[in-house]
Amino acid sequence: MASCEEDWWSEADDEALAAIDVDINQDLPQKSSPLSSNRYTLECDRILEREGTPLKRYRPNYLIVSDLASQNWCEQKLLYDFSVDVYLERVPAGEEVKVEEDLETKVAKGKGSDIHLARELEIQVPVEVPVETKEDRWAVKFLNIYTAVNGFFHNCRIAREVPVFGCPFDSGVFVYGILDELRYNPASHSLIISELKTRRSNHPPKKSHRDKDLYQVGLYRQLFDELVMNKVTKVMVKDHLGLDLSRPLSPGVAAHIQDVNMLPEEDPESLAIDLNLVLDRLFDQVQSLTRIESGQVEYVHQETKLPITVIQLDKDEAEIQRLFEESTSWWKGERGTTGVDIEDCWKCQFCTYYSWCEWREVMAQKTSKPWVKNCC
């Protein structure tokens, strides 16, 4: 059963983007990062102890921002989404269980994606660039950032679907995401970030939704600001993504680089067209901007396309850092898996994994009450 409260973020293809660079079902060394037994009480953590930390097993190269937003919603659900077998091991033999999204949820996601695409097409026409290598794929992502920023200096005021990346807060964890919209004011040389969320309900979102979405916007802001502040380096990109920065880019990508006027005017034919060039030009361009001044989340009704409400980003950098460090401590295997707090147990009623969720069982034992039914 899908929740009428649920909304969908714009990075609908993030899973596919991450899967380009790693097979999440690959065989991993046993106990690649041993977990401390006294920190982990759930059976799902025992499984992770055998198979490796979430970071090594599911995202060995980089996290995507929507991973962290999903985790903020419910970490236990995120784990089950990655490894449904962990959930199915709890189901009694002979019991029928459905773990796929229902039709209503799939339709809602499709409508949300359509609204995002329509917004993008209002200001830009996507260009298909043929790619041949891993370096090509990442070059195209980096070119999308360059094109967006370059547009601000050529009378464009809005950029949409802008990639951002880096290791926020010197965490050593590489993160990639696509922010919905950047607005540039040339008079004040200021930037505003805006995230679009579509909803089946025409009511404002609950606090839990707002907190998740504001955390997501705060991470986008941090990633972009660190690009502006020269905190992202070529070495960082090379090491985390496993890229050969000096490998020549394919003809299709090289042609696109020329089309977007990325090559310097002086003797462009003598330059090696590779990721070293792309990143150098990108960093120079981004660092000519300033840090993001403010952020917001815009909620729109899926059916009518009418605005519901706009929430301003109220979390400062210190709060985003605290939330990020708490999130990544799970990815690194420094703590066990947790689910929702008791005040948010209403979420469980609409979760695919409601029936045999380990977190619900543990919380029911702790509170001596049927989890969810007595608190919602």
Solvent accessible surface area in square Angstrom, and as a share of the most:
residue,aa,sasa,rsa
1,M,177,0.79
2,A,11,0.09
3,S,2,0.01
4,C,78,0.47
5,E,33,0.15
6,E,38,0.17
7,D,7,0.04
8,W,34,0.12
9,W,56,0.20
10,S,17,0.11
11,E,6,0.03
12,A,74,0.58
13,D,75,0.39
14,D,3,0.01
15,E,83,0.37
16,A,62,0.48
17,L,28,0.14
18,A,1,0.01
19,A,53,0.41
20,I,77,0.39
21,D,23,0.12
22,V,20,0.11
23,D,88,0.45
24,I,37,0.19
25,N,113,0.58
26,Q,61,0.27
27,D,144,0.75
28,L,36,0.18
29,P,93,0.59
30,Q,133,0.59
31,K,119,0.50
32,S,37,0.24
33,S,29,0.19
34,P,104,0.65
35,L,14,0.07
36,S,45,0.29
37,S,80,0.51
38,N,135,0.69
39,R,135,0.49
40,Y,8,0.03
41,T,127,0.74
42,L,5,0.03
43,E,88,0.39
44,C,2,0.01
45,D,2,0.01
46,R,62,0.23
47,I,6,0.03
48,L,4,0.02
49,E,26,0.12
50,R,110,0.40
51,E,49,0.22
52,G,1,0.01
53,T,3,0.02
54,P,3,0.02
55,L,39,0.19
56,K,92,0.39
57,R,43,0.16
58,Y,4,0.01
59,R,2,0.01
60,P,56,0.35
61,N,39,0.20
62,Y,5,0.02
63,L,0,0.00
64,I,3,0.01
65,V,0,0.00
66,S,10,0.06
67,D,7,0.04
68,L,0,0.00
69,A,0,0.00
70,S,26,0.17
71,Q,12,0.05
72,N,54,0.28
73,W,36,0.13
74,C,21,0.12
75,E,8,0.04
76,Q,1,0.00
77,K,55,0.23
78,L,11,0.06
79,L,0,0.00
80,Y,1,0.00
81,D,77,0.40
82,F,23,0.10
83,S,17,0.11
84,V,49,0.28
85,D,92,0.48
86,V,11,0.06
87,Y,0,0.00
88,L,65,0.32
89,E,118,0.53
90,R,61,0.22
91,V,22,0.12
92,P,61,0.38
93,A,111,0.86
94,G,83,0.80
95,E,88,0.39
96,E,166,0.74
97,V,52,0.30
98,K,132,0.56
99,V,41,0.24
100,E,116,0.52
101,E,69,0.31
102,D,35,0.18
103,L,135,0.67
104,E,100,0.45
105,T,15,0.09
106,K,107,0.45
107,V,69,0.39
108,A,2,0.02
109,K,75,0.32
110,G,34,0.33
111,K,75,0.32
112,G,1,0.01
113,S,48,0.31
114,D,92,0.48
115,I,14,0.07
116,H,15,0.07
117,L,88,0.44
118,A,55,0.43
119,R,57,0.21
120,E,30,0.14
121,L,89,0.44
122,E,118,0.53
123,I,70,0.36
124,Q,64,0.28
125,V,123,0.71
126,P,77,0.49
127,V,105,0.60
128,E,165,0.74
129,V,21,0.12
130,P,87,0.54
131,V,60,0.35
132,E,126,0.57
133,T,26,0.15
134,K,53,0.22
135,E,10,0.04
136,D,0,0.00
137,R,70,0.26
138,W,1,0.00
139,A,0,0.00
140,V,31,0.18
141,K,17,0.07
142,F,1,0.00
143,L,0,0.00
144,N,67,0.34
145,I,0,0.00
146,Y,9,0.03
147,T,65,0.38
148,A,16,0.12
149,V,0,0.00
150,N,32,0.16
151,G,14,0.13
152,F,5,0.02
153,F,86,0.36
154,H,119,0.53
155,N,130,0.67
156,C,62,0.37
157,R,96,0.35
158,I,63,0.32
159,A,6,0.05
160,R,28,0.10
161,E,46,0.21
162,V,1,0.01
163,P,3,0.02
164,V,0,0.00
165,F,1,0.00
166,G,1,0.01
167,C,9,0.06
168,P,0,0.00
169,F,27,0.11
170,D,131,0.68
171,S,27,0.18
172,G,49,0.47
173,V,6,0.04
174,F,2,0.01
175,V,0,0.00
176,Y,3,0.01
177,G,0,0.00
178,I,25,0.13
179,L,0,0.00
180,D,7,0.04
181,E,8,0.04
182,L,0,0.00
183,R,81,0.30
184,Y,18,0.07
185,N,71,0.37
186,P,65,0.41
187,A,101,0.79
188,S,69,0.45
189,H,61,0.27
190,S,14,0.09
191,L,0,0.00
192,I,58,0.30
193,I,0,0.00
194,S,4,0.03
195,E,1,0.00
196,L,6,0.03
197,K,0,0.00
198,T,0,0.00
199,R,0,0.00
200,R,44,0.16
201,S,16,0.10
202,N,94,0.48
203,H,121,0.54
204,P,82,0.52
205,P,4,0.03
206,K,83,0.35
207,K,129,0.55
208,S,16,0.10
209,H,2,0.01
210,R,74,0.27
211,D,40,0.21
212,K,4,0.02
213,D,0,0.00
214,L,7,0.04
215,Y,0,0.00
216,Q,0,0.00
217,V,0,0.00
218,G,0,0.00
219,L,0,0.00
220,Y,0,0.00
221,R,37,0.13
222,Q,5,0.02
223,L,1,0.00
224,F,0,0.00
225,D,3,0.02
226,E,7,0.03
227,L,1,0.00
228,V,16,0.09
229,M,64,0.29
230,N,93,0.48
231,K,99,0.42
232,V,2,0.01
233,T,62,0.36
234,K,58,0.24
235,V,99,0.57
236,M,38,0.17
237,V,0,0.00
238,K,96,0.41
239,D,95,0.49
240,H,54,0.24
241,L,2,0.01
242,G,54,0.52
243,L,6,0.03
244,D,68,0.35
245,L,13,0.07
246,S,72,0.46
247,R,107,0.39
248,P,107,0.67
249,L,14,0.07
250,S,11,0.07
251,P,104,0.66
252,G,21,0.20
253,V,0,0.00
254,A,17,0.13
255,A,48,0.38
256,H,27,0.12
257,I,0,0.00
258,Q,104,0.46
259,D,108,0.56
260,V,25,0.14
261,N,114,0.58
262,M,0,0.00
263,L,25,0.13
264,P,23,0.15
265,E,165,0.74
266,E,127,0.57
267,D,95,0.49
268,P,46,0.29
269,E,168,0.75
270,S,78,0.51
271,L,65,0.32
272,A,73,0.57
273,I,35,0.18
274,D,11,0.06
275,L,0,0.00
276,N,44,0.23
277,L,21,0.10
278,V,0,0.00
279,L,0,0.00
280,D,62,0.32
281,R,71,0.26
282,L,0,0.00
283,F,19,0.08
284,D,95,0.49
285,Q,35,0.15
286,V,0,0.00
287,Q,61,0.27
288,S,53,0.34
289,L,9,0.04
290,T,56,0.32
291,R,109,0.40
292,I,11,0.06
293,E,121,0.54
294,S,41,0.27
295,G,2,0.02
296,Q,22,0.10
297,V,0,0.00
298,E,25,0.11
299,Y,0,0.00
300,V,4,0.02
301,H,25,0.11
302,Q,3,0.01
303,E,104,0.47
304,T,72,0.42
305,K,119,0.50
306,L,113,0.56
307,P,98,0.62
308,I,36,0.19
309,T,35,0.21
310,V,67,0.38
311,I,39,0.20
312,Q,105,0.47
313,L,26,0.13
314,D,112,0.58
315,K,32,0.14
316,D,88,0.45
317,E,70,0.31
318,A,70,0.55
319,E,52,0.23
320,I,1,0.00
321,Q,62,0.27
322,R,134,0.49
323,L,30,0.15
324,F,0,0.00
325,E,87,0.39
326,E,89,0.40
327,S,10,0.06
328,T,4,0.03
329,S,18,0.12
330,W,1,0.01
331,W,0,0.00
332,K,72,0.31
333,G,9,0.08
334,E,87,0.39
335,R,48,0.18
336,G,11,0.11
337,T,5,0.03
338,T,58,0.34
339,G,14,0.13
340,V,9,0.05
341,D,86,0.45
342,I,86,0.44
343,E,125,0.56
344,D,32,0.16
345,C,1,0.00
346,W,35,0.12
347,K,17,0.07
348,C,12,0.07
349,Q,81,0.36
350,F,46,0.19
351,C,30,0.18
352,T,50,0.29
353,Y,11,0.04
354,Y,61,0.23
355,S,69,0.44
356,W,79,0.28
357,C,16,0.09
358,E,12,0.06
359,W,33,0.12
360,R,36,0.13
361,E,82,0.37
362,V,32,0.19
363,M,28,0.13
364,A,26,0.20
365,Q,126,0.56
366,K,145,0.62
367,T,45,0.26
368,S,102,0.66
369,K,115,0.49
370,P,76,0.48
371,W,10,0.03
372,V,3,0.02
373,K,149,0.63
374,N,94,0.48
375,C,50,0.30
376,C,82,0.49
